[in-house]
Amino acid sequence: LNLFETSTHIPMIWRWPDQWSPHRVKTPVSILDIPSTIAAITDSTHNGHGRALLGELRGQTTATPVPIFSELIAERLPNRAVRLGALKWIDSALYDLNTDPQEQVDLASTRSHEATQLAEIMKTQLIEHPPTPPQWLTPTHTKATLQQLEAMGYIEHD
C-alpha cells in the first residue's frame, strides 16, 4: 500500500435521481466530506471536518481547491500526503498530476515555492490534528488472553 494515486484515487458515487443529473466531478474530494454533505442534505448540523459537496453534486465546479489529506500507517510508520488541486506532496516529494499522473518525477527542487506551500499545509494539519496510533497498534490484552496466545505459540514469555 502507498499514497500514490493508484491507491488513493477512488470514485465517490452519489445518487439522487430527483435532485441531481448524472455527471462526473473532477474536483478531488475527501471521505471526510461525506458527513458534512449528508448534514447539508438533511438540513442538520455537523461539527466535524470536511465540507458539504452540494455544489459539486449539482454540477458546479469549485473555484478554489481545498487541501485533501491522506494517511497510511504501515509497520507503525505513518506516511502522509496532501493534495491541492493537481499538486500532491508525499513525504517531501512534489508531483504535478496534470503533467505526471503516474507520480514518477519529483518536482520539489524545481518548484520549491509550491513544495514549501504544501509542506506548510501538511505541517499545519499535523499541529492542529496530531496523529494518534490506531488502537490495533497498541493492543491491550487481559492476562488470560496473553496466556492463550502464549499456549498457541503466538507470543513468547520473557
C-alpha positions in Angstrom: 0.0 0.0 0.0 1.1 3.6 -0.7 -0.3 7.1 -1.1 0.1 7.4 -4.8 -2.9 8.0 -7.0 -3.2 4.3 -7.9 -4.1 3.6 -4.3 -5.9 6.9 -3.2 -7.9 7.9 -6.3 -11.2 6.1 -5.8 -14.6 7.2 -7.1 -17.1 8.7 -4.7 -20.6 7.9 -6.1 -23.7 9.7 -5.1 -27.2 9.0 -6.5 -30.4 11.0 -6.0 -32.3 11.0 -9.4 -34.9 13.6 -8.4 -32.2 16.1 -7.4 -29.0 15.6 -9.5 -28.4 14.7 -13.1 -25.6 12.2 -13.8 -22.2 13.9 -14.2 -18.5 13.5 -13.3 -16.8 15.8 -10.9 -13.1 16.1 -11.4 -12.5 18.1 -8.2 -10.7 15.9 -5.6 -12.9 15.3 -2.5 -12.3 13.6 0.8 -14.1 10.9 2.7 -14.4 13.5 5.5 -16.8 15.4 3.2 -19.4 12.7 3.4 -20.9 13.6 6.9 -20.9 17.3 6.1 -22.7 16.6 2.8 -25.3 14.4 4.4 -25.8 17.1 7.1 -26.4 19.7 4.4 -28.8 17.5 2.5 -30.8 16.8 5.7 -30.6 20.3 7.0 -28.9 19.1 10.1 -25.7 20.2 11.8 -22.3 18.6 11.7 -19.3 19.9 13.7 -16.7 17.6 12.2 -14.2 18.1 9.5 -15.0 18.2 5.8 -17.1 20.3 3.5 -20.5 19.9 2.1 -20.3 18.9 -1.6 -23.8 20.2 -2.6 -22.3 22.5 -5.3 -20.3 19.6 -6.8 -23.3 17.3 -6.7 -25.4 19.9 -8.6 -22.7 20.1 -11.3 -20.9 23.3 -10.1 -17.2 23.4 -10.0 -15.2 24.5 -7.0 -13.4 27.8 -7.7 -10.6 27.3 -5.1 -9.0 23.9 -4.5 -9.0 22.7 -0.9 -6.3 20.5 0.7 -7.1 16.8 0.7 -5.2 14.8 3.2 -4.2 11.1 3.2 -2.5 9.0 5.8 -1.3 5.4 5.8 0.1 3.6 8.7 2.2 0.6 7.8 4.6 -1.1 10.1 4.0 1.6 12.7 5.4 4.3 10.5 3.0 7.0 9.2 3.1 8.0 5.6 1.2 11.3 4.8 0.2 13.1 1.7 -1.6 16.3 0.9 -3.2 17.2 -2.5 -4.1 20.7 -3.5 -5.6 20.8 -7.0 -3.2 19.0 -9.3 -0.3 19.2 -6.9 0.5 16.3 -4.5 3.0 16.3 -1.7 4.1 12.8 -0.4 6.8 12.7 2.3 9.0 15.5 0.8 8.3 14.8 -2.8 6.1 17.0 -5.0 4.2 15.8 -8.0 2.0 17.6 -10.6 -0.8 15.2 -11.5 -1.7 17.1 -14.7 1.7 16.5 -16.2 2.8 13.4 -14.3 -0.3 11.3 -13.5 1.9 8.3 -12.6 3.8 10.3 -10.0 7.3 9.5 -11.3 9.0 12.9 -11.4 9.7 14.7 -8.0 9.4 18.4 -8.6 10.3 19.5 -5.1 13.7 21.0 -6.1 12.5 22.7 -9.3 9.2 24.0 -7.9 10.4 24.8 -4.4 7.8 27.6 -3.7 4.9 25.1 -4.3 6.7 22.4 -2.4 7.1 24.7 0.6 3.5 25.7 0.3 2.2 22.1 0.5 4.8 21.2 3.2 3.4 24.1 5.3 -0.2 22.9 4.8 0.8 19.5 6.0 2.7 20.9 9.0 -0.4 23.0 10.0 -2.6 19.9 9.6 -0.3 17.9 11.9 -0.2 20.6 14.5 -4.0 21.0 14.5 -4.7 17.3 14.3 -1.8 15.3 15.7 -1.8 11.7 14.6 -2.9 9.1 17.1 -1.9 5.5 16.6 -4.8 3.1 15.8 -5.9 1.0 18.6 -4.7 -2.1 17.0 -1.1 -0.8 17.1 -1.2 -0.6 20.9 -3.0 -3.8 22.0 -4.2 -4.3 25.5 -4.8 -7.9 26.4 -6.0 -9.5 29.5 -3.8 -11.9 31.4 -5.9 -14.8 30.2 -5.6 -13.7 26.5 -1.9 -13.4 26.8 -1.7 -16.9 28.3 -3.8 -18.3 25.5 -1.6 -16.6 22.9 1.5 -18.0 24.6 0.0 -21.5 24.7 -0.7 -21.4 21.0 2.8 -20.2 20.3 2.0 -16.7 19.0 4.0 -15.0 21.7 6.9 -16.0 23.9 7.1 -15.3 27.6 10.3 -13.5 28.6 
